Structures are given as structure tokens and as C-alpha cells.
């Protein structure tokens, strides 16, 4: 019985460790900093210096609010790359996906990512991503966007 409990606990730790390694705040603490978290959302500050690259990581589906313009390359786990350019104040929805990021620009990139917990590829999530945010999170996001202007 003790042996079964040990192995069950060990498997649980391994499963948790592999999930945590994918979380951007664990996989990439240099680029992602947790600002706020509750049972519904995870608010993360994003920063990439010019030409910096990340390792493979994932986010739940969510909204990114751009604070500083950027030219980025996202490469998914299958190797498919997509370049995007963004301007301060833009907000974009991203579905959940694993990816690497590279800042192709000569200036730093800053953004805020609001990940909606439970929003994975198998779930449909709320009708509109912002519907999942509680009032406290909406105020935090509004303050971050206002400070960027």
C-alpha cells in the first residue's frame, strides 16, 4: 500500500513539474513576471529586449495588451513561424498554443498578457474573452494600459 501511494505521489509531482515547466513564468522568468492571479485569470508582464528569444512555453487562451511596439516571430511546436507587428495600445486575442517568441526588433517589447484559466484547446471558454475577467482584474488591466499612454 505504501509503495502504491509513493508511486501515485511521484507521478503527480512529475505531471505537475511538466506543466509548470511550460508555464511562461516558470519556463521564462526573464521574460514573464506574474503580476496578479486568481481562480479565473493570470496577469503577466511581458518584456523582451531587442533580439531576445524564448524557449518553448504555453499560455492559456487570453488577451495581450501591447505597451511598446514590436516586431515578433512566434514559432509553434510544429515549427511553423508567424511574424507580427504591433503598436502600443493594441489588444489582441490569442488562443492557447505552445510557442517560442523572438523579438526581431531593435527596441524592447513590453506587453501585458491576461490568460484565462481553463481556456485550453479543448474548452470553448466564455463568449467573449473579457467576460471572464472579474472587476479587480479589469481595474488592473485598465491601470496598466493607462500607464503606457
N, C-alpha and C positions, 0 to 999 in steps of 0.2 A: 504494500500500500504506500509506504513512504517513497519507494522508488517511482511509482506512478505519479505521485504528487510532485516529486522533484522534476521529472521529465516534462510534466504539464507546465510547471513554472518556468523551466528553461525554454520551452517552446514559446511561451507567452513573451518572455523577455526578448528572444530573438525576433519575434514578429514586431514587437514594439520598437526595437532598435532599428529594424529596416525601414519602418515607417518614419521614425524620427530622422534618419539619415536623409530622407527625401524632402523633409520639411525645410524650406529655404532658410529659416532662422537657425537651424542646426547644420544643414549642409553648407550654407554660405553666410556665416555670421559677419563676414567682412562687408557683404553687400546688403544684407537684410536684417533689420532690427525690429523686434516686436515692440509696438507702441501701446497696444490695447488688445485685450482678448476677453471674450465671454463665451457663453454656450452657443451663440449664433454666428459670431464673426471673429476674424483675426485681422487686426490692422497693422500693417508692416510698412516701415520706412524703407525705401529702396535707394541705394546710391552706388553708382558705378563711375569710377574715374575714367578718363579717356583711354580707350583701347583695352579696358579690363574685360575678362571673360569669367564666366561662372562654370561650375560643374553641373552635371545633370541634377535637376531637382524638380519638384512639382508644387503647385498651388491648388487649392480648391477653386472652383469657378468663382469669379469675382470681378470687381471694378478696379481699374487702375486710374489714378488721377495724376496727370503729368505736372510736375512742378518746374522742371527745367527741360528745355528742348533736347531732343536726342535723335540719333540715327542708330538703330539697333538691329542686330541679327538674332533671330530666335531659331534654334535648331532642335527639332523634336527627336524623340528616342529612335525614330526610324532613319534619321539623318537628313530629313527634309528641312531645308533652310528657308526662312522668310525674313525679308528686311522690312522695317517700318521706320517712318519718320514721325515724330510727334512734336506738338507745340505746348507750351505752358497753358494750363487751364483745361486742356482736353481731358475727357473722361472716356474710357473705353472698357467694354465688357470683354472678358476673356473666359472661355470655357476651361474646365480643368484639363491640364495636359502636362506631361513631363517635357522638360526642355533645358537647353543651355542658352545663355544670353551672352552677347558680345556687344560692347559699346563701340561702334565703328567711328564715332565722332572724336573731335579734338577737344571737346568740353565735357565736363562731368554731366551725368544724368541723375536726376532726382525725381522720385515719384512716391506715391502712397498707394499700397495695394490693400484693398478691402476684400479679403477672402471670405466667402460664405460657407461656413462649416456644413458638412453633409452634402455639399454641392459637388458630387463627383460625376464621372461619366455615366453612371447607371441611374442617377436621380434627375428628375426634371426640374426640381427646385421651385422657387416662387415664380409667379407670372412675370414679375419684373425684379431684377436683382436688388434694387434699392428697397423693395418691400421687406426684405429680410433684416434690414438694419433697424435696431432699436433707436430710441430718441438720443441716448447718450452717444452712441456711435455716430449718428448723423451730425451731432454738435461737434464732435472731434474732427470729422471729415471737413465740415464747413470751416472750422478754425484753421486747419492745415491749408486748405485751398485759399482762404483769405490771406494768410501769412505769406503765400507765394506770390501774390499780386503786387 
